[in-house]
Amino acid sequence: MGIVKISDQMHENLRVVGTALSRSINAQAEHWMRVGMLTEMHPELDHREICQLLIRAELNGGLDIAGAVNPPPSKRAASTVEKH
């Protein structure tokens, strides 16, 4: 575990959204980091698919990069493959 420095504005954003969603500031920051990491790793997935990936990862013991590298193909990815 380490310390991550963020701006005062981002801290306030985390506080507001975390409170609205019943999450601690740290839990909200971690959620946004997970979503952002998976979005960068899998730009073909939409937000709903990212959330489903997070749920599957949690059911399988938690998210780690090794498990996130090869998620099951999304419907969108499958339809893209069919078009080519």
MIGUZA-390795 format. One record per residue: residue in three letters; x, y, z negated of N, C-alpha, C, O in turn. Coordinates in pm, whole numbers. Example, Ala and Ser with C-alpha at 12.3 -4.5 7.8 and 13.67 -1.06 7.14 Angstrom:
<sites>
SITE   aa     n_X     n_Y     n_Z    ca_X    ca_Y    ca_Z     c_X     c_Y     c_Z     o_X     o_Y     o_Z
SITE  ala    1319    -569    -780    1230    -450    -780    1320    -330    -780    1424    -332    -846
SITE  ser    1285    -225    -708    1367    -106    -714    1290       3    -787    1341     114    -804
</sites>
This chain:
<sites>
SITE   aa     n_X     n_Y     n_Z    ca_X    ca_Y    ca_Z     c_X     c_Y     c_Z     o_X     o_Y     o_Z
SITE  met      85    -116       0       0       0       0      90     123       0     200     121     -56
SITE  gly      43     228      63     120     351      69      28     472      64     -94     461      50
SITE  ile      91     585      75      17     711      73      13     765     215     116     771     283
SITE  val    -104     805     259    -122     866     389    -165    1010     365    -263    1036     295
SITE  lys     -91    1103     422    -127    1244     407    -220    1284     520    -193    1258     637
SITE  ile    -330    1348     482    -427    1396     581    -459    1541     548    -432    1590     438
SITE  ser    -517    1610     646    -551    1750     626    -666    1763     526    -741    1668     501
SITE  asp    -678    1881     469    -789    1908     377    -923    1893     448   -1019    1844     389
SITE  gln    -930    1934     575   -1055    1923     649   -1094    1777     671   -1210    1741     655
SITE  met    -997    1692     706   -1028    1550     724   -1069    1487     591   -1158    1403     588
SITE  his   -1006    1527     483   -1044    1476     351   -1189    1513     320   -1266    1431     270
SITE  glu   -1226    1636     351   -1365    1680     330   -1461    1601     418   -1568    1560     373
SITE  asn   -1422    1579     545   -1506    1499     634   -1526    1358     577   -1637    1306     579
SITE  leu   -1420    1298     527   -1428    1166     467   -1519    1166     345   -1597    1073     324
SITE  arg   -1508    1270     264   -1592    1280     144   -1739    1288     181   -1822    1217     124
SITE  val   -1772    1374     278   -1912    1395     317   -1970    1266     377   -2077    1221     336
SITE  val   -1900    1209     474   -1952    1090     541   -1951     970     446   -2046     892     445
SITE  gly   -1846     956     367   -1841     847     271   -1957     853     173   -2017     751     141
SITE  thr   -1987     972     124   -2100     988      32   -2231     951     102   -2315     881      45
SITE  ala   -2248     999     225   -2372     972     299   -2389     822     325   -2502     772     327
SITE  leu   -2280     751     345   -2286     608     377   -2254     518     258   -2231     398     274
SITE  ser   -2253     576     138   -2227     501      14   -2093     429      16   -2081     314     -27
SITE  arg   -1991     500      67   -1855     446      68   -1765     542      -8   -1791     662     -13
SITE  ser   -1660     489     -67   -1559     576    -127   -1483     647     -14   -1493     607     102
SITE  ile   -1409     751     -50   -1327     821      50   -1229     723     114   -1212     723     236
SITE  asn   -1165     640      33   -1069     543      86   -1137     440     177   -1084     405     282
SITE  ala   -1254     392     137   -1326     294     219   -1368     355     352   -1361     289     455
SITE  gln   -1411     482     350   -1450     548     474   -1330     568     565   -1339     546     686
SITE  ala   -1217     608     508   -1095     626     588   -1053     493     650   -1017     488     767
SITE  glu   -1058     385     572   -1020     255     624   -1115     210     735   -1071     153     834
SITE  his   -1243     236     718   -1341     201     821   -1308     273     952   -1303     212    1059
SITE  trp   -1286     405     942   -1253     481    1063   -1123     433    1126   -1111     430    1248
SITE  met   -1026     394    1044    -899     343    1099    -920     211    1171    -863     188    1277
SITE  arg   -1001     123    1114   -1029      -5    1179   -1098      16    1314   -1059     -41    1415
SITE  val   -1202     100    1313   -1275     126    1438   -1181     188    1541   -1182     148    1657
SITE  gly   -1100     284    1500   -1006     348    1591    -903     251    1644    -872     253    1763
SITE  met    -848     165    1558    -749      67    1600    -808     -27    1704    -746     -52    1808
SITE  leu    -927     -79    1676    -990    -172    1769   -1030    -104    1899   -1024    -166    2006
SITE  thr   -1070      22    1891   -1105      96    2012    -982     114    2101    -992     101    2223
SITE  glu    -869     144    2041    -746     157    2121    -701      23    2176    -651      15    2288
SITE  met    -717     -83    2099    -674    -216    2143    -768    -274    2249    -726    -352    2335
SITE  his    -896    -235    2243    -999    -292    2331   -1089    -181    2386   -1206    -173    2347
SITE  pro   -1038     -97    2475   -1118      14    2526   -1242     -31    2604   -1332      50    2628
SITE  glu   -1246    -157    2643   -1363    -208    2717   -1483    -234    2626   -1594    -252    2675
SITE  leu   -1462    -236    2494   -1571    -262    2399   -1639    -132    2358   -1573     -29    2340
SITE  asp   -1771    -136    2345   -1842     -18    2295   -1853     -26    2142   -1810    -124    2081
SITE  his   -1911      76    2081   -1917      82    1935   -1991     -38    1875   -1948     -92    1773
SITE  arg   -2099     -79    1936   -2175    -194    1886   -2088    -320    1888   -2089    -397    1792
SITE  glu   -2013    -339    1994   -1926    -456    2004   -1811    -450    1904   -1771    -553    1849
SITE  ile   -1759    -330    1880   -1655    -313    1778   -1711    -351    1641   -1644    -420    1564
SITE  cys   -1832    -306    1611   -1894    -340    1481   -1915    -490    1469   -1893    -547    1362
SITE  gln   -1958    -555    1577   -1975    -700    1574   -1841    -770    1553   -1834    -870    1481
SITE  leu   -1736    -719    1615   -1602    -774    1596   -1558    -761    1451   -1500    -854    1395
SITE  leu   -1587    -645    1390   -1553    -626    1248   -1628    -723    1158   -1572    -776    1062
SITE  ile   -1755    -746    1189   -1835    -839    1109   -1781    -981    1124   -1766   -1052    1024
SITE  arg   -1751   -1023    1248   -1693   -1157    1268   -1561   -1170    1194   -1533   -1273    1132
SITE  ala   -1478   -1066    1201   -1349   -1070    1132   -1369   -1086     981   -1299   -1164     917
SITE  glu   -1464   -1012     926   -1490   -1020     782   -1537   -1161     743   -1496   -1215     640
SITE  leu   -1623   -1219     825   -1670   -1355     797   -1558   -1457     805   -1565   -1563     744
SITE  asn   -1453   -1424     879   -1338   -1514     895   -1221   -1476     805   -1109   -1520     829
SITE  gly   -1247   -1397     702   -1142   -1368     605   -1078   -1231     616    -982   -1203     543
SITE  gly   -1126   -1146     703   -1073   -1010     713   -1003    -985     845    -969   -1077     919
SITE  leu    -983    -859     872    -925    -815     998    -774    -808     988    -720    -748     896
SITE  asp    -707    -869    1084    -565    -844    1101    -537    -833    1250    -615    -882    1332
SITE  ile    -428    -772    1284    -400    -744    1426    -392    -874    1506    -439    -879    1619
SITE  ala    -333    -978    1451    -320   -1104    1524    -456   -1159    1563    -473   -1212    1673
SITE  gly    -555   -1146    1474    -689   -1195    1503    -768   -1101    1591    -865   -1142    1656
SITE  ala    -728    -974    1595    -803    -875    1673    -755    -866    1817    -821    -803    1900
SITE  val    -643    -928    1848    -586    -914    1982    -672    -984    2086    -683    -934    2198
SITE  asn    -732   -1096    2055    -809   -1172    2152    -953   -1195    2105    -988   -1308    2070
SITE  pro   -1037   -1089    2105   -1176   -1110    2065   -1249   -1185    2176   -1202   -1189    2289
SITE  pro   -1364   -1244    2144   -1443   -1309    2249   -1480   -1207    2356   -1500   -1090    2324
SITE  pro   -1489   -1248    2481   -1521   -1152    2587   -1658   -1091    2565   -1752   -1159    2524
SITE  ser   -1668    -962    2592   -1796    -894    2577   -1880    -916    2702   -1829    -956    2807
SITE  lys   -2008    -888    2690   -2096    -898    2806   -2050    -802    2915   -2053    -834    3033
SITE  arg   -2007    -681    2872   -1963    -583    2970   -1840    -634    3043   -1832    -622    3165
SITE  ala   -1744    -691    2972   -1623    -744    3036   -1660    -856    3132   -1603    -866    3241
SITE  ala   -1755    -941    3093   -1797   -1051    3179   -1864    -997    3305   -1840   -1049    3414
SITE  ser   -1947    -894    3292   -2013    -840    3409   -1915    -769    3501   -1933    -768    3623
SITE  thr   -1810    -711    3444   -1706    -647    3525   -1632    -751    3606   -1600    -729    3723
SITE  val   -1603    -866    3543   -1532    -972    3611   -1618   -1027    3726   -1566   -1057    3834
SITE  glu   -1748   -1040    3702   -1837   -1095    3806   -1843   -1006    3929   -1861   -1056    4040
SITE  lys   -1830    -875    3911   -1842    -782    4022   -1722    -789    4116   -1733    -751    4233
SITE  his   -1606    -837    4065   -1485    -837    4148   -1468    -961    4224   -1371    -976    4298
</sites>
